[in-house]
Structure formats: C-alpha cells, structure tokens
Amino acid sequence: MPDISKMALLFAMSGTPAEVGDPPSGAPSNVSVSVYGANYWRVHWTNGDPASYSRVYYGPENSDFETAIFSGNELPGATSHDTGLDAGDDYRFFVTHYRNGEETAPVEKNTNLPDA
C-alpha cells in the first residue's frame, strides 16, 4: 500500500487537491476582467465557496468552455488570477470552483480588453 504522506505530497505538487470530502458548495459569480500594462490581464470573481480552489480558463471570444485553455489554479480564498495575454484582443473567460474531484459549472465573461 502506498505511503499516504507521499501521495499527499504528489497532490500538493500537482496543484490538485486530494479527492476526499464535499464538492464545492457554490459557483463563483460576478466575474470581471481588468488590464494592467501592455500584456497582462487580471480576472476577478466573487467566491461561491471560499474553501474551494478556483480554476480560470480562456479562449477566443467565440470559444466555449469545452475548447477553452486552462490558465491555472488559485488557492482557496483567492478572488483574482493574473497572466499575460495580448491587450486589445477579444476573449471569453471562464471561472469554476474545484474541490474533492468536483468542478462547478463555469461562469463566463465576454470582454474586449482595451489597449493599455
């Protein structure tokens, strides 16, 4: 039988929480996007479950969630995510909560990021 502490370390290193307990109690809401600098964007949201990880995805304005690109995980309690992306292009952003192997339905935001 594998050593539990080694398995926990593996999950921690992969950025994915262990698969035990309750799913997220709510989805994120009030998703918005802001630009800072020439090539950076920040996605903001209100937590529906501050004990869950938040996941951010993005794609072209006409993309759907199934074709969106995973941008990253944020730790429980976080309410924003930063990454580089060309300012001025049209995008669709998706935010979900993830906990214990369950992910909420995505909350999306269409936006045209203005030139910085």
C-alpha positions in Angstrom: 0.0 0.0 0.0 1.5 3.4 -0.9 2.6 5.8 1.8 -0.2 8.4 2.3 2.2 11.2 3.0 3.9 10.7 -0.3 0.5 10.7 -2.1 -0.5 13.9 -0.4 2.8 15.5 -1.5 2.1 14.4 -5.0 -1.3 16.0 -5.0 0.1 19.2 -3.5 2.8 19.4 -6.1 0.4 18.9 -9.0 -1.9 21.7 -7.8 -4.9 19.4 -7.4 -6.5 18.9 -4.0 -6.9 15.4 -2.6 -10.1 13.6 -3.6 -12.0 13.5 -0.3 -14.9 15.3 1.2 -17.6 17.6 -0.1 -17.8 19.2 -3.5 -17.9 23.0 -3.9 -20.9 24.5 -2.1 -21.4 27.2 -4.8 -20.0 28.5 -8.0 -18.1 31.8 -8.4 -20.0 34.9 -9.5 -19.5 38.5 -10.6 -16.7 37.6 -13.0 -14.9 40.7 -14.4 -11.6 41.4 -16.2 -9.1 44.2 -16.0 -6.0 45.1 -17.9 -2.7 46.4 -16.4 0.4 47.0 -18.5 0.6 46.1 -22.2 0.3 42.4 -21.9 -1.3 41.4 -18.6 -4.9 40.7 -17.6 -6.4 40.0 -14.3 -9.7 38.0 -13.8 -11.7 38.8 -10.7 -14.6 36.9 -9.1 -16.7 36.6 -6.0 -16.3 33.3 -4.3 -19.2 30.9 -4.1 -17.2 28.6 -1.9 -14.0 30.1 -0.4 -12.8 26.7 0.7 -12.5 25.6 -3.0 -9.8 26.1 -5.5 -10.6 28.4 -8.3 -9.8 27.5 -11.9 -9.5 30.0 -14.7 -9.8 29.2 -18.4 -9.8 31.5 -21.5 -10.2 31.4 -25.3 -11.2 33.5 -28.2 -14.4 35.5 -27.9 -16.4 32.8 -29.8 -15.0 29.8 -27.8 -17.0 27.6 -25.5 -15.9 26.0 -22.2 -15.0 22.7 -23.9 -12.4 24.3 -26.1 -11.1 26.9 -23.6 -7.5 26.8 -22.5 -6.7 26.1 -18.8 -4.8 29.1 -17.4 -4.3 27.9 -13.8 -5.5 27.1 -10.3 -5.8 29.6 -7.5 -5.7 28.6 -3.8 -8.9 28.5 -1.7 -10.0 32.1 -0.8 -8.4 33.7 -3.8 -10.5 36.1 -5.8 -8.3 37.0 -8.8 -5.9 35.4 -11.3 -3.1 37.1 -13.3 -1.4 36.0 -16.5 -0.1 37.5 -19.8 -2.3 37.9 -22.8 -2.3 40.4 -25.7 -4.2 43.5 -24.7 -6.9 44.7 -27.1 -7.9 41.3 -28.3 -11.4 39.8 -27.7 -11.5 36.9 -25.2 -14.0 34.8 -23.2 -13.0 33.9 -19.7 -14.4 31.1 -17.6 -14.0 30.6 -13.8 -15.0 27.5 -11.8 -14.6 26.2 -8.3 -13.0 22.8 -7.8 -12.9 20.7 -4.7 -12.7 17.0 -4.0 -12.9 15.9 -7.6 -15.9 18.1 -8.4 -15.9 21.2 -10.6 -18.8 23.7 -10.7 -20.4 24.8 -14.0 -18.3 27.6 -15.5 -19.2 31.3 -15.0 -18.2 33.2 -18.1 -17.3 36.7 -19.1 -17.0 38.1 -22.6 -14.9 41.1 -23.0 -12.8 43.2 -25.3 -9.7 44.2 -23.4 -8.9 47.8 -24.2 -5.4 48.8 -25.3 -3.3 49.5 -22.2 
